[in-house]
Amino acid sequence: MAKQLPTINAWYQDAAEDVLFEVVAVDESAATIEVQYEDGAVDEFDFDTWGLMVVLPAEAPEDWRRSYDEGGDDDSLNPDSQFNPEVFEDPLDNIESDSLYGLEDY
């Protein structure tokens, strides 16, 4: 049984459910503990539920950040990579002249 409040940013294992989670927030005024599982899912426990749980301290999994990685190894999102568009359009080509009905104002 968990007899003390958890530490924020610490990893724990729920022995009954056999899942790892990180404590991301503790709200003492609302008496809640917010956790995030390895897969990115978020859950919340009240202090009473936490006290009944069998919670063991655990090490962070090696690939725990993978659930936050949306694009994988996409080099196009690298800010240091050079941008070379395949088709370059000159922005000045899209400017329309101020002439009205083909007559120039000189």
URMOTA-V532707 format. One record per run of one state. SS is the DSSP state (~ for helix, > for strand, _ for the rest). FROM is the first residue (numbers start at 1). TO is the last residue. If there is no record, write none. Layout:
ss=SS from=FROM to=TO
ss=SS from=FROM to=TO
//
This chain:
ss=_ from=1 to=10
ss=> from=11 to=14
ss=_ from=15 to=18
ss=> from=19 to=27
ss=_ from=28 to=31
ss=> from=32 to=37
ss=_ from=38 to=41
ss=> from=42 to=46
ss=~ from=47 to=52
ss=_ from=53 to=54
ss=> from=55 to=58
ss=_ from=59 to=63
ss=~ from=64 to=68
ss=_ from=69 to=74
ss=~ from=75 to=77
ss=_ from=78 to=90
ss=~ from=91 to=94
ss=_ from=95 to=99
ss=> from=100 to=100
ss=_ from=101 to=102
ss=> from=103 to=103
ss=_ from=104 to=106
//
